[in-house]
Each structure stands twice: as C-alpha cells, then as structure tokens.
Amino acid sequence: MGNTEQQYVKDAFDTNWIAPLGPNVDGFETEFAELVGSDYAAATVSGTAALHMALRLVGVGEGDEVLCSSLTFIATATPILYQGAKPVFIDSDRSSWNMDPELLVAEIEKRAKQNRLPKAVVVVHLYGQSADLDPMIEICDRYEIPLIEDAAEALGADYKGRMPGTLGRCGIYSFNGNKIITTSGGGMLVSNDELLIAKSRFLATQARDPAPHYQHSEYGYNYRMSNVLAGIGRGQIQVLGDRVEARRRNFERYQAALGDFPGIEFMPEAAFGRATRWLTALTIDPEWFGVDRETIRLSLAAKQIEARPVWKPLHLQPLFDNCERVGGKVSEDLFERGLCLPSGV
Ligand SMILES: *Cc1c(COP(=O)(O)O)cnc(C)c1O
C-alpha cells in the first residue's frame, strides 16, 4: 500500500458508506478514467466480471465465435464460455509474446470470405506488455468486429503513447491482489462509449428497470465494487507510477545478472511501446544453457523461491480440447521454455 489508502477507507467509515456504490466508487471511476485516458469507467468486483459484461455488451451470445489470445490466464477466455460462445485461439508472435496480428488478419480475411466472421476479438496484454494493436484495430474496424482488450496485467504500460486497454471498443483491468495495483479484489471496465458504460452499471446492479417497485425486463449481475475497496483503489492510483518503475528495476537487475548466460533470453520489449514488466519472464534454451526450465524451477523451489512456468496456452488446456486454434507453435514453445521470476515490488 501507499500512504493514502487508509484515509479513503476511513472516509468511508466516517460517512458510513459501507456499501456497494458511494463517493469512493464515483471518485475511483473518474480518477481511473483520467489515469488511463478513457472517457468512461465502471468499477466492478473483478476483472473477470468486467470482461463478462464487455462480451455481453458487444452482443456475444449463445453459439457465437470469439477470436482470443491463446497464451494467457484462463480468465481471458472463461467469460466467453459464460456467454455460451466458443473461443478460437490465436497464437503469439515472438516480438511481444502477444497475439500475432498477422495471424489475426489472415484468420479474419479467411472467415470474411466464408461468411463466418467472429462476433468479437479478445486480445490480452501479457505480463505488462501491450499487443501490437494498430493492425488489429484496422482489421476489426474494417469488418465492424468489436475488439475487447484484456489489460488486467498491463495497467501503466504504453502503446505508441496511449495506454493499452483504451484503444479498442472497451477494455478491462484487474485489481486482484497480485496485480500491479490492488484493491484486494476488483476490476474496471473502460470505454469511450458512454452508453456502453451506462448499460454496464445497469447490468452490474441486477438490471433494475427505472420503477419505484423492483421490476426487471432482463437479467443482470451483482458485479459492482464496494465503496470500501474503491477507497483503496483511489490511494493505489497515486502509486502506480512508482510501482511501474519498481517492476522495471526488478527486470533490469535480473537482466544485468543473467542476461549474458548463453541460452537465456528475456521477454523482449516490443519497439511500439513500453512494458511495465509486471512479471519478469525469460526463456531457457537447454541446449545452450545446459539444463532446462524445469530443473531451474525445481531448484529454486527447493530454496523456497517460487518461480512459475509461463502460462500454459489455452489451446492446450483440457477445458478447451475441442476448440479451434490458429497456429500454436510459438506459445507452445514459450510455455515449454518460459519461466516467470519472483517480481513483487
Ligand atoms: C488477473 C487476470 C484476469 C482476471 O482478473 P480478476 O480481477 O482476477 O478477475 C484476467 N485476465 C488476465 C490476463 C489476468 O491476469
């Protein structure tokens, strides 16, 4: 925590706003929208909840297909299942480890000819680094496909002068305990579309029609953030810059110590932006380095140091056994050889 979170939480207690909604929620949303450079923001109970509403709000429903990054945490794709839709997984490129824009463009062009365009695209910004958004936005705009950005891991990153999460139709962030700033649990949906955000607030509070009695014409969710946790968020916003610099220093220290070993390659920083290095990740080539990733991970574990393999690509998850995939070799290789080092600030 920084220095001001407790004051905001105290304000919530002093004014007896121990509730979902309240002045901290309003303040957090306004301050967050300004921080990331988006017109509107809605605070939610989690990043997953924000992504679920994003999919519903752009019209994803039963039986629809959604193109989705494969190399990511499961929560990028589970909301697609909540909507009864089918993910189609797209492989990574080597320069950002994120969705390969050439594969995405080719897949959409192919589907356009077959008259089976996807209902949406969900792109992740992995480990604090933006995906290469421009070609993705261009192809999605051309075919009027909504682009949803999962920026849960990339708050504070840069893509050509803008923050990833704010360039597509809508974007989501997470304030789970392990993210770069945290409210212990929480999320945010952002968009420049005022109606979309207004509708998300409606859905997140049980979709109550404007009537004095409780009337409902469609179903909603209980997805709004509490006023106490939003207070933590308001304080955390003030330390985001420090947190990004601290994460980058972790990375630089690891790189200075390990970067010259043969067979060690750090996750590259793509030329189009600046990563937060939320996690420091590298790959180990056993032929050059002498031992493989698992040997290193297990010997660290024996010393009580927790390092983890890079995300297992979703197209390899048993849950998605019968889902379509586009490519896959790059993310499989990153999973096979990739290691995330301890990266806390
Ligand atoms: C953490 C995370 C989420 C989910 O956020 P929660 O707030 O934990 O629901 C989604 N996508 C990615 C890539 C994440 O790392």
The ligand as an SDF file (V2000), in Angstrom:
LIG
                    3D

 15 15  0  0  0  0  0  0  0  0999 V2000
   -5.8660  -11.4120  -13.3350 C   0  0  0  0  0  0  0  0  0  0  0  0
   -6.2960  -11.5680  -14.7340 C   0  0  0  0  0  0  0  0  0  0  0  0
   -7.6580  -11.5610  -15.0930 C   0  0  0  0  0  0  0  0  0  0  0  0
   -8.7810  -11.6130  -14.1190 C   0  0  0  0  0  0  0  0  0  0  0  0
   -8.8390  -10.5830  -13.2130 O   0  0  0  0  0  0  0  0  0  0  0  0
   -9.5940  -10.8330  -11.8050 P   0  0  0  0  0  0  0  0  0  0  0  0
   -9.7010   -9.4650  -11.2340 O   0  0  0  0  0  0  0  0  0  0  0  0
   -8.6980  -11.7280  -11.0010 O   0  0  0  0  0  0  0  0  0  0  0  0
  -10.9160  -11.4360  -12.0940 O   0  0  0  0  0  0  0  0  0  0  0  0
   -7.9840  -11.6090  -16.4400 C   0  0  0  0  0  0  0  0  0  0  0  0
   -7.0430  -11.6900  -17.3780 N   0  0  0  0  0  0  0  0  0  0  0  0
   -5.7360  -11.7110  -17.0840 C   0  0  0  0  0  0  0  0  0  0  0  0
   -4.7510  -11.7700  -18.1990 C   0  0  0  0  0  0  0  0  0  0  0  0
   -5.3090  -11.6680  -15.7610 C   0  0  0  0  0  0  0  0  0  0  0  0
   -4.0040  -11.7450  -15.4700 O   0  0  0  0  0  0  0  0  0  0  0  0
  1  2  1  0
  2  3  1  0
  2 14  2  0
  3  4  1  0
  3 10  2  0
  4  5  1  0
  5  6  1  0
  6  7  2  0
  6  8  1  0
  6  9  1  0
 10 11  1  0
 11 12  2  0
 12 13  1  0
 12 14  1  0
 14 15  1  0
M  END
$$$$
